[in-house]
Amino acid sequence: MAKIERSIVIHSDWQAVDAIALDGARNGEWYSGVESSSADDTYPQVGGVCTMVYRAGPTTFNLRQTVREYVPGDYILFDIEGGVIKGTSRWSHTPEANGTRVTCLLEYEASGGGLGAIADKLVLERLNTSQLEESLRNLKALVEG
């Protein structure tokens, strides 16, 4: 199982972060690789679903993100599946002196057994890491204006 964790300090409170980060229609504005997204009426509450069209390199696929746990101001945990991956994405907040540290822990498995694991190590993990880092920078820029 691949595990990627990255964080960034955003100079704002968690409510301003979540106003953008948890608006399912806005994922394409900040999450690298997301071309479009939409959420059901219960999102981001537990059981809510956000579907996205996601581009990873030359491949485009549908990604489904379902809220498993949500504690406002603390963390949100998503089950994710689509394309060649299945796993979880945990986004958490930690107060900082002049803002909020946003941390994402992405844990996933690539489909395809042994070949999928090799492809993950050679390509997917690097791609997912760079897209997560870019996404955090984009979110910071949007929140901080």
C-alpha positions in Angstrom: 0.0 0.0 0.0 1.3 3.4 -1.0 1.3 6.1 1.7 1.8 9.8 0.9 1.6 12.6 3.5 2.1 16.3 2.8 1.1 19.5 4.7 1.1 23.2 4.3 0.3 26.2 6.5 -2.5 28.4 5.3 -2.8 31.8 6.8 -6.5 31.6 7.7 -8.8 29.8 10.0 -10.1 26.3 9.3 -13.6 27.5 8.4 -12.2 29.5 5.4 -10.1 26.5 4.4 -13.1 24.1 4.5 -15.4 26.7 2.7 -13.3 26.0 -0.4 -11.8 22.5 0.2 -15.2 20.9 1.0 -17.2 22.5 -1.7 -17.5 19.6 -4.1 -18.1 21.8 -7.1 -14.8 23.6 -6.6 -12.4 20.7 -6.5 -11.3 21.5 -10.1 -10.2 24.9 -9.0 -7.5 23.7 -6.7 -7.0 19.9 -6.8 -4.4 19.2 -9.5 -5.7 16.7 -12.0 -9.4 17.3 -11.3 -11.1 18.5 -14.5 -14.6 18.6 -13.1 -16.5 17.6 -10.0 -19.9 17.5 -8.5 -21.3 16.4 -5.1 -24.6 15.0 -3.9 -26.9 16.8 -1.5 -25.3 15.3 1.7 -21.7 16.1 0.9 -19.5 16.7 3.0 -21.5 14.9 5.7 -20.8 11.2 6.4 -22.1 9.2 3.5 -21.9 12.1 1.1 -20.3 11.5 -2.3 -18.3 13.7 -4.6 -17.6 12.4 -8.1 -14.7 13.8 -10.2 -13.2 13.5 -13.6 -9.5 13.1 -12.9 -6.5 13.2 -15.1 -3.4 11.4 -14.1 -0.8 11.8 -16.8 -2.3 10.8 -20.2 -5.2 8.9 -18.6 -8.6 10.3 -17.6 -11.0 8.4 -15.3 -13.9 8.9 -12.9 -13.0 9.1 -9.2 -15.5 8.6 -6.4 -14.9 10.1 -3.0 -17.2 9.1 -0.2 -17.1 10.7 3.3 -16.5 8.0 5.9 -15.8 10.3 8.9 -16.1 14.0 9.5 -15.3 16.0 12.6 -15.5 19.7 11.6 -12.4 21.7 12.5 -10.4 18.5 13.0 -10.5 16.1 10.1 -12.4 14.4 7.2 -11.8 10.9 6.0 -12.7 9.8 2.5 -12.9 6.5 0.8 -11.6 6.9 -2.7 -11.8 4.7 -5.7 -11.5 5.1 -9.4 -9.1 4.4 -12.3 -6.4 2.1 -10.9 -6.5 3.1 -7.3 -8.6 2.4 -4.2 -7.9 3.7 -0.7 -8.4 6.6 1.7 -7.6 10.2 1.9 -7.5 11.9 5.3 -7.4 15.7 5.5 -6.8 17.2 8.9 -6.4 20.7 10.5 -4.0 21.8 13.2 -4.0 25.3 14.5 -0.8 27.3 13.9 0.2 30.6 15.3 -1.2 32.6 12.3 -3.3 30.1 10.5 -4.1 26.4 10.0 -1.8 23.5 9.0 -3.6 21.4 6.5 -2.3 17.8 6.2 -3.4 15.1 3.8 -2.5 11.5 4.2 -3.3 9.5 1.1 -3.2 5.7 1.4 -4.0 3.6 -1.6 -3.4 0.4 -3.5 -3.0 0.2 -7.3 -5.0 -2.5 -9.1 -3.2 -5.1 -11.1 -1.5 -7.1 -8.4 2.3 -7.2 -8.7 2.4 -5.3 -12.0 0.2 -2.6 -10.5 2.6 -2.3 -7.5 5.5 -1.9 -9.9 3.7 0.7 -11.9 2.8 2.5 -8.7 6.4 2.7 -7.6 7.7 3.7 -11.0 5.0 6.2 -12.0 1.8 6.6 -9.9 3.4 7.4 -6.5 5.5 10.2 -8.0 2.6 11.6 -9.9 0.2 11.4 -6.9 2.9 13.1 -4.7 3.5 16.0 -7.1 -0.3 16.5 -7.7 -0.9 16.5 -3.9 1.9 19.0 -3.4 0.5 21.2 -6.2 -3.0 20.9 -4.8 -2.0 22.1 -1.4 -0.3 25.1 -2.9 -3.3 25.9 -5.0 -5.7 25.6 -2.0 -3.4 27.9 0.0 -3.5 30.5 -2.9 -7.3 30.4 -3.1 -7.9 30.6 0.6 -5.4 33.4 1.2 -6.6 35.3 -1.9 
